[in-house]
Amino acid sequence: MASAAEVLPVVAAAGEVLLSSGAEVTRVEDTVTRIAQAYGMSEVGILAMPTGLMVSLGADHHLTVVRRIRHRTVALDRVSAVNALSRELVASPIPPAEALGRIRAIGEQPGPLPPWSDVALSGLAAAAATMLVGGTRIDLGPALLANILVQGVQRLVGWMRFPDAIGDFMAGGTAVFCALALNAWVGSEFAVVVAGGIMILLPGLAFTSSVRDAMAGDLLSAGARALEATMKAAALAAGVASGLYLTGRL
């Protein structure tokens, strides 16, 4: 039977990959507990939050690890892979060192699509969504172009290691300036292109995750996710408002 010192890095790595990939807190705690129990750990203590993870294993003498989650994204393929591995470990445990290597490989695996496709497909989705806010076929191309430029600005700000709120603020302002330029160039609808430019940046998933965590009783996580979503929406709105003010449309 593996010792707590051998199992602790495995469960901590699994929880870290799940949280950084956008898994809900309930799933993280359940998966970590199942992996630990598969290795014979009778006492498992775990507290998962969107920005951190604490795991404690052992009976008479507890070992505890704390992991800080600084970067989060939505990578459901990684969540699915960790869940599949946890079910495999429950059915037939493998050596902890091997399990740790597989979990780390999952955390580093590339997405199912090439990186450039994320920008292109997100832009297409945002452009199509303009039809829901009164856009026409004429507005699809400008909305697509505006959204690609907005994503580029946001990724550039992230690459420069600025806070996410700065990236959202700059994205909102970029959407306004792009919409103004495209309105003057091809006559596209200004408000519709602005909406398309920021459509995929709206924190709908974060709000949904907040409600889901609250329903599961994870109030700390629910509050953190709600605050994160509110700050993201506020930064986007501030960026759009600043752009409208600078262009004399507010």
Secondary structure as the mmCIF struct_conf table of DSSP 4:
data_model
#
loop_
_struct_conf.conf_type_id
_struct_conf.id
_struct_conf.beg_label_comp_id
_struct_conf.beg_label_asym_id
_struct_conf.beg_label_seq_id
_struct_conf.end_label_comp_id
_struct_conf.end_label_asym_id
_struct_conf.end_label_seq_id
HELX_RH_AL_P HELX_RH_AL_P1 ALA A 4 SER A 20
TURN_TY1_P TURN_TY1_P1 SER A 21 GLY A 22
HELX_RH_AL_P HELX_RH_AL_P2 VAL A 25 ALA A 38
TURN_TY1_P TURN_TY1_P2 TYR A 39 GLY A 40
BEND BEND1 SER A 42 SER A 42
STRN STRN1 VAL A 44 MET A 49
TURN_TY1_P TURN_TY1_P3 PRO A 50 THR A 51
STRN STRN2 GLY A 52 LEU A 57
BEND BEND2 ALA A 59 HIS A 61
STRN STRN3 LEU A 63 ARG A 68
HELX_RH_AL_P HELX_RH_AL_P3 LEU A 76 ALA A 91
BEND BEND3 SER A 92 SER A 92
HELX_RH_AL_P HELX_RH_AL_P4 PRO A 96 GLU A 108
HELX_LH_PP_P HELX_LH_PP_P1 GLN A 109 GLY A 111
BEND BEND4 PRO A 112 LEU A 113
HELX_RH_AL_P HELX_RH_AL_P5 PRO A 115 ALA A 129
HELX_RH_3T_P HELX_RH_3T_P1 THR A 130 VAL A 133
TURN_TY1_P TURN_TY1_P4 GLY A 134 GLY A 134
HELX_RH_AL_P HELX_RH_AL_P6 ARG A 137 TRP A 159
TURN_TY1_P TURN_TY1_P5 MET A 160 ARG A 161
HELX_RH_AL_P HELX_RH_AL_P7 ASP A 164 VAL A 186
HELX_RH_AL_P HELX_RH_AL_P8 PHE A 190 ILE A 198
HELX_RH_3T_P HELX_RH_3T_P2 MET A 199 LEU A 201
BEND BEND5 LEU A 202 LEU A 202
HELX_RH_AL_P HELX_RH_AL_P9 GLY A 204 MET A 215
TURN_TY1_P TURN_TY1_P6 ALA A 216 GLY A 217
HELX_RH_AL_P HELX_RH_AL_P10 LEU A 219 LEU A 246
TURN_TY1_P TURN_TY1_P7 THR A 247 GLY A 248
#
